[in-house]
Amino acid sequence: MDILEIMKARHSVRQYCESKIESEKKEILAALANECNRESGLNIQIIYEEPKCFSGMMAHYGKFSGVENYIALVGEKHVALEEKAGYYGERLVLKAQELGLNTCWVALTHGKSAAKIGQGEKLACIISLGYGVTQGVAHNNKPMEQICNCASHMPDWFSRGMEAAMLAPTAMNQQKFYFTLKNETVSAKAGSGFYTKMDLGIVKYHFEAVTGRKVR
Protein backbone atom coordinates (compact mmCIF):
# COMPACT_ATOMS: atom_id res chain seq x y z
CA MET A 1 0.00 0.00 0.00
CA ASP A 2 1.51 3.36 -0.97
CA ILE A 3 1.54 6.31 1.40
CA LEU A 4 -1.51 8.02 -0.16
CA GLU A 5 -3.56 4.84 0.26
CA ILE A 6 -2.48 4.65 3.90
CA MET A 7 -3.63 8.25 4.38
CA LYS A 8 -6.99 7.43 2.80
CA ALA A 9 -7.44 4.42 5.09
CA ARG A 10 -6.53 6.27 8.29
CA HIS A 11 -9.32 7.93 10.32
CA SER A 12 -9.54 9.09 13.93
CA VAL A 13 -10.59 6.30 16.32
CA ARG A 14 -11.59 6.91 19.95
CA GLN A 15 -12.81 3.47 21.08
CA TYR A 16 -10.34 0.60 21.36
CA CYS A 17 -10.61 -3.11 22.05
CA GLU A 18 -8.49 -5.12 24.49
CA SER A 19 -6.12 -6.65 21.92
CA LYS A 20 -2.49 -6.10 22.87
CA ILE A 21 -0.03 -4.57 20.44
CA GLU A 22 2.47 -7.21 19.29
CA SER A 23 6.12 -6.85 20.27
CA GLU A 24 7.32 -6.71 16.65
CA LYS A 25 5.03 -3.75 15.97
CA LYS A 26 6.27 -2.04 19.14
CA GLU A 27 9.84 -2.49 17.90
CA ILE A 28 9.04 -0.89 14.53
CA LEU A 29 7.35 2.08 16.21
CA ALA A 30 10.19 2.44 18.73
CA ALA A 31 12.77 2.54 15.93
CA LEU A 32 10.79 5.22 14.09
CA ALA A 33 10.27 7.25 17.28
CA ASN A 34 14.02 7.16 17.91
CA GLU A 35 14.67 8.27 14.33
CA CYS A 36 12.18 11.13 14.68
CA ASN A 37 13.78 12.21 17.96
CA ARG A 38 17.25 12.23 16.38
CA GLU A 39 16.06 14.32 13.44
CA SER A 40 13.90 16.76 15.39
CA GLY A 41 15.35 17.04 18.88
CA LEU A 42 11.95 16.05 20.28
CA ASN A 43 11.51 13.60 23.16
CA ILE A 44 8.69 11.45 21.73
CA GLN A 45 7.74 8.57 24.04
CA ILE A 46 5.41 5.64 23.38
CA ILE A 47 3.59 4.42 26.47
CA TYR A 48 2.00 0.95 26.51
CA GLU A 49 -0.59 -0.68 28.77
CA GLU A 50 -1.16 2.44 30.87
CA PRO A 51 -4.92 3.11 31.19
CA LYS A 52 -4.83 5.93 33.76
CA CYS A 53 -4.23 8.72 31.22
CA PHE A 54 -7.62 8.02 29.63
CA SER A 55 -9.59 6.93 32.68
CA GLY A 56 -10.90 10.29 33.92
CA MET A 57 -13.81 12.57 33.15
CA MET A 58 -12.00 14.44 30.38
CA ALA A 59 -11.47 11.24 28.40
CA HIS A 60 -15.10 10.28 29.01
CA TYR A 61 -16.15 13.71 27.75
CA GLY A 62 -14.01 13.14 24.66
CA LYS A 63 -15.78 9.78 24.10
CA PHE A 64 -12.58 7.77 24.50
CA SER A 65 -12.74 4.20 25.78
CA GLY A 66 -10.31 1.32 26.04
CA VAL A 67 -7.23 3.50 25.53
CA GLU A 68 -4.20 1.87 27.16
CA ASN A 69 -1.47 2.93 24.73
CA TYR A 70 -0.47 6.36 23.52
CA ILE A 71 2.28 8.40 21.93
CA ALA A 72 3.41 11.40 24.01
CA LEU A 73 4.83 14.24 21.92
CA VAL A 74 7.27 15.95 24.27
CA GLY A 75 9.80 18.62 23.42
CA GLU A 76 11.57 21.77 24.51
CA LYS A 77 9.35 24.78 25.10
CA HIS A 78 9.88 26.68 21.87
CA VAL A 79 7.84 28.57 19.29
CA ALA A 80 8.47 25.72 16.82
CA LEU A 81 7.37 22.89 19.14
CA GLU A 82 3.76 22.55 17.95
CA GLU A 83 4.58 22.40 14.25
CA LYS A 84 7.44 19.97 14.85
CA ALA A 85 5.24 17.75 17.03
CA GLY A 86 2.58 17.69 14.32
CA TYR A 87 5.07 16.79 11.58
CA TYR A 88 6.80 13.95 13.41
CA GLY A 89 3.70 12.77 15.25
CA GLU A 90 1.91 12.24 11.95
CA ARG A 91 4.86 10.26 10.66
CA LEU A 92 4.26 7.84 13.55
CA VAL A 93 0.49 7.90 13.00
CA LEU A 94 0.84 6.77 9.39
CA LYS A 95 3.35 4.06 10.33
CA ALA A 96 0.87 2.81 12.96
CA GLN A 97 -1.85 2.73 10.29
CA GLU A 98 0.45 0.78 7.97
CA LEU A 99 0.92 -1.74 10.80
CA GLY A 100 -2.85 -2.20 11.15
CA LEU A 101 -3.23 -0.01 14.25
CA ASN A 102 -5.56 2.93 14.87
CA THR A 103 -4.89 6.37 16.31
CA CYS A 104 -6.42 9.68 17.33
CA TRP A 105 -4.79 13.05 17.99
CA VAL A 106 -5.81 14.18 21.50
CA ALA A 107 -5.19 17.72 22.70
CA LEU A 108 -7.13 18.23 25.92
CA THR A 109 -9.44 15.28 26.59
CA HIS A 110 -6.99 13.13 28.50
CA GLY A 111 -5.59 12.99 32.03
CA LYS A 112 -2.01 13.07 33.27
CA SER A 113 0.31 11.06 31.05
CA ALA A 114 3.10 8.77 32.23
CA ALA A 115 5.59 10.50 29.92
CA LYS A 116 8.83 11.74 31.45
CA ILE A 117 9.00 15.48 30.89
CA GLY A 118 12.39 17.06 31.51
CA GLN A 119 13.23 20.55 32.68
CA GLY A 120 12.42 23.07 29.99
CA GLU A 121 10.18 20.57 28.17
CA LYS A 122 6.43 20.32 27.79
CA LEU A 123 3.88 17.85 26.51
CA ALA A 124 2.60 19.20 23.19
CA CYS A 125 -0.01 16.55 22.44
CA ILE A 126 -0.95 12.89 22.87
CA ILE A 127 -1.93 10.36 20.22
CA SER A 128 -4.04 7.38 21.29
CA LEU A 129 -2.87 4.06 19.84
CA GLY A 130 -4.23 0.54 19.57
CA TYR A 131 -6.70 -1.70 17.81
CA GLY A 132 -9.89 0.23 17.18
CA VAL A 133 -13.38 -1.10 17.70
CA THR A 134 -14.03 0.41 14.25
CA GLN A 135 -11.81 1.95 11.57
CA GLY A 136 -13.39 5.40 12.00
CA VAL A 137 -14.99 7.53 9.29
CA ALA A 138 -13.65 10.04 6.78
CA HIS A 139 -13.86 13.75 7.59
CA ASN A 140 -15.45 16.42 5.42
CA ASN A 141 -13.22 18.73 3.40
CA LYS A 142 -13.27 22.39 2.46
CA PRO A 143 -13.28 23.14 -1.29
CA MET A 144 -9.70 23.01 -2.54
CA GLU A 145 -9.81 26.60 -3.81
CA GLN A 146 -10.19 27.74 -0.19
CA ILE A 147 -6.91 26.16 0.91
CA CYS A 148 -4.50 26.77 -1.97
CA ASN A 149 -3.76 29.46 -4.54
CA CYS A 150 -3.82 27.46 -7.77
CA ALA A 151 -6.82 25.15 -7.66
CA SER A 152 -7.71 25.74 -11.33
CA HIS A 153 -4.28 25.25 -12.98
CA MET A 154 -2.17 22.99 -10.82
CA PRO A 155 0.53 20.50 -11.83
CA ASP A 156 -0.28 16.84 -11.19
CA TRP A 157 2.29 16.56 -8.39
CA PHE A 158 0.81 19.57 -6.59
CA SER A 159 -2.68 18.13 -7.00
CA ARG A 160 -1.53 14.89 -5.37
CA GLY A 161 0.08 16.86 -2.58
CA MET A 162 -3.10 18.81 -1.94
CA GLU A 163 -5.12 15.60 -1.95
CA ALA A 164 -2.77 14.30 0.73
CA ALA A 165 -2.99 17.54 2.74
CA MET A 166 -6.78 17.38 2.70
CA LEU A 167 -6.63 13.84 4.11
CA ALA A 168 -4.65 15.10 7.11
CA PRO A 169 -6.32 15.26 10.53
CA THR A 170 -6.74 18.79 11.91
CA ALA A 171 -8.15 20.06 15.19
CA MET A 172 -11.95 20.06 15.09
CA ASN A 173 -11.52 19.29 11.36
CA GLN A 174 -11.00 23.03 10.86
CA GLN A 175 -8.45 22.77 7.99
CA LYS A 176 -7.05 26.22 8.77
CA PHE A 177 -4.05 26.05 6.46
CA TYR A 178 -3.17 27.55 3.08
CA PHE A 179 -0.72 26.29 0.44
CA THR A 180 0.91 28.50 -2.16
CA LEU A 181 2.76 27.39 -5.28
CA LYS A 182 5.04 30.03 -6.81
CA ASN A 183 7.91 29.36 -9.22
CA GLU A 184 7.91 25.64 -8.32
CA THR A 185 8.30 26.52 -4.63
CA VAL A 186 5.64 25.35 -2.19
CA SER A 187 4.93 27.23 1.01
CA ALA A 188 2.22 26.74 3.61
CA LYS A 189 0.96 28.83 6.48
CA ALA A 190 -1.33 28.27 9.42
CA GLY A 191 -4.51 30.19 10.08
CA SER A 192 -5.44 31.55 13.49
CA GLY A 193 -6.90 29.39 16.24
CA PHE A 194 -6.05 26.59 18.64
CA TYR A 195 -3.54 23.97 17.48
CA THR A 196 -3.28 25.40 13.95
CA LYS A 197 0.55 25.29 14.13
CA MET A 198 0.37 21.60 15.00
CA ASP A 199 -2.09 21.09 12.15
CA LEU A 200 0.39 22.84 9.83
CA GLY A 201 3.08 20.32 10.76
CA ILE A 202 0.69 17.45 10.07
CA VAL A 203 -0.39 18.74 6.64
CA LYS A 204 3.20 19.56 5.66
CA TYR A 205 4.20 15.97 6.37
CA HIS A 206 1.31 14.67 4.26
CA PHE A 207 2.26 16.90 1.32
CA GLU A 208 5.97 16.07 1.51
CA ALA A 209 5.46 12.33 1.99
CA VAL A 210 3.41 12.09 -1.21
CA THR A 211 5.28 14.57 -3.44
CA GLY A 212 8.85 14.29 -2.18
CA ARG A 213 9.00 18.09 -2.28
CA LYS A 214 9.88 20.27 0.69
CA VAL A 215 7.26 22.71 1.96
CA ARG A 216 8.48 26.02 3.35
LOGUTOR-569635 format. One record per residue (C-alpha): residue number from 1; x, y, z. Coordinates in pm, whole numbers. Layout:
N
PT   pos        u        v        w
PT   NUM        X        Y        Z
...
***
This chain:
216
PT   pos        u        v        w
PT     1        0        0        0
PT     2      151      336      -97
PT     3      154      631      140
PT     4     -151      802      -16
PT     5     -356      484       26
PT     6     -248      465      390
PT     7     -363      825      438
PT     8     -699      743      280
PT     9     -744      442      509
PT    10     -653      627      829
PT    11     -932      793     1032
PT    12     -954      909     1393
PT    13    -1059      630     1632
PT    14    -1159      691     1995
PT    15    -1281      347     2108
PT    16    -1034       60     2136
PT    17    -1061     -311     2205
PT    18     -849     -512     2449
PT    19     -612     -665     2192
PT    20     -249     -610     2287
PT    21       -3     -457     2044
PT    22      247     -721     1929
PT    23      612     -685     2027
PT    24      732     -671     1665
PT    25      503     -375     1597
PT    26      627     -204     1914
PT    27      984     -249     1790
PT    28      904      -89     1453
PT    29      735      208     1621
PT    30     1019      244     1873
PT    31     1277      254     1593
PT    32     1079      522     1409
PT    33     1027      725     1728
PT    34     1402      716     1791
PT    35     1467      827     1433
PT    36     1218     1113     1468
PT    37     1378     1221     1796
PT    38     1725     1223     1638
PT    39     1606     1432     1344
PT    40     1390     1676     1539
PT    41     1535     1704     1888
PT    42     1195     1605     2028
PT    43     1151     1360     2316
PT    44      869     1145     2173
PT    45      774      857     2404
PT    46      541      564     2338
PT    47      359      442     2647
PT    48      200       95     2651
PT    49      -59      -68     2877
PT    50     -116      244     3087
PT    51     -492      311     3119
PT    52     -483      593     3376
PT    53     -423      872     3122
PT    54     -762      802     2963
PT    55     -959      693     3268
PT    56    -1090     1029     3392
PT    57    -1381     1257     3315
PT    58    -1200     1444     3038
PT    59    -1147     1124     2840
PT    60    -1510     1028     2901
PT    61    -1615     1371     2775
PT    62    -1401     1314     2466
PT    63    -1578      978     2410
PT    64    -1258      777     2450
PT    65    -1274      420     2578
PT    66    -1031      132     2604
PT    67     -723      350     2553
PT    68     -420      187     2716
PT    69     -147      293     2473
PT    70      -47      636     2352
PT    71      228      840     2193
PT    72      341     1140     2401
PT    73      483     1424     2192
PT    74      727     1595     2427
PT    75      980     1862     2342
PT    76     1157     2177     2451
PT    77      935     2478     2510
PT    78      988     2668     2187
PT    79      784     2857     1929
PT    80      847     2572     1682
PT    81      737     2289     1914
PT    82      376     2255     1795
PT    83      458     2240     1425
PT    84      744     1997     1485
PT    85      524     1775     1703
PT    86      258     1769     1432
PT    87      507     1679     1158
PT    88      680     1395     1341
PT    89      370     1277     1525
PT    90      191     1224     1195
PT    91      486     1026     1066
PT    92      426      784     1355
PT    93       49      790     1300
PT    94       84      677      939
PT    95      335      406     1033
PT    96       87      281     1296
PT    97     -185      273     1029
PT    98       45       78      797
PT    99       92     -174     1080
PT   100     -285     -220     1115
PT   101     -323       -1     1425
PT   102     -556      293     1487
PT   103     -489      637     1631
PT   104     -642      968     1733
PT   105     -479     1305     1799
PT   106     -581     1418     2150
PT   107     -519     1772     2270
PT   108     -713     1823     2592
PT   109     -944     1528     2659
PT   110     -699     1313     2850
PT   111     -559     1299     3203
PT   112     -201     1307     3327
PT   113       31     1106     3105
PT   114      310      877     3223
PT   115      559     1050     2992
PT   116      883     1174     3145
PT   117      900     1548     3089
PT   118     1239     1706     3151
PT   119     1323     2055     3268
PT   120     1242     2307     2999
PT   121     1018     2057     2817
PT   122      643     2032     2779
PT   123      388     1785     2651
PT   124      260     1920     2319
PT   125       -1     1655     2244
PT   126      -95     1289     2287
PT   127     -193     1036     2022
PT   128     -404      738     2129
PT   129     -287      406     1984
PT   130     -423       54     1957
PT   131     -670     -170     1781
PT   132     -989       23     1718
PT   133    -1338     -110     1770
PT   134    -1403       41     1425
PT   135    -1181      195     1157
PT   136    -1339      540     1200
PT   137    -1499      753      929
PT   138    -1365     1004      678
PT   139    -1386     1375      759
PT   140    -1545     1642      542
PT   141    -1322     1873      340
PT   142    -1327     2239      246
PT   143    -1328     2314     -129
PT   144     -970     2301     -254
PT   145     -981     2660     -381
PT   146    -1019     2774      -19
PT   147     -691     2616       91
PT   148     -450     2677     -197
PT   149     -376     2946     -454
PT   150     -382     2746     -777
PT   151     -682     2515     -766
PT   152     -771     2574    -1133
PT   153     -428     2525    -1298
PT   154     -217     2299    -1082
PT   155       53     2050    -1183
PT   156      -28     1684    -1119
PT   157      229     1656     -839
PT   158       81     1957     -659
PT   159     -268     1813     -700
PT   160     -153     1489     -537
PT   161        8     1686     -258
PT   162     -310     1881     -194
PT   163     -512     1560     -195
PT   164     -277     1430       73
PT   165     -299     1754      274
PT   166     -678     1738      270
PT   167     -663     1384      411
PT   168     -465     1510      711
PT   169     -632     1526     1053
PT   170     -674     1879     1191
PT   171     -815     2006     1519
PT   172    -1195     2006     1509
PT   173    -1152     1929     1136
PT   174    -1100     2303     1086
PT   175     -845     2277      799
PT   176     -705     2622      877
PT   177     -405     2605      646
PT   178     -317     2755      308
PT   179      -72     2629       44
PT   180       91     2850     -216
PT   181      276     2739     -528
PT   182      504     3003     -681
PT   183      791     2936     -922
PT   184      791     2564     -832
PT   185      830     2652     -463
PT   186      564     2535     -219
PT   187      493     2723      101
PT   188      222     2674      361
PT   189       96     2883      648
PT   190     -133     2827      942
PT   191     -451     3019     1008
PT   192     -544     3155     1349
PT   193     -690     2939     1624
PT   194     -605     2659     1864
PT   195     -354     2397     1748
PT   196     -328     2540     1395
PT   197       55     2529     1413
PT   198       37     2160     1500
PT   199     -209     2109     1215
PT   200       39     2284      983
PT   201      308     2032     1076
PT   202       69     1745     1007
PT   203      -39     1874      664
PT   204      320     1956      566
PT   205      420     1597      637
PT   206      131     1467      426
PT   207      226     1690      132
PT   208      597     1607      151
PT   209      546     1233      199
PT   210      341     1209     -121
PT   211      528     1457     -344
PT   212      885     1429     -218
PT   213      900     1809     -228
PT   214      988     2027       69
PT   215      726     2271      196
PT   216      848     2602      335
***
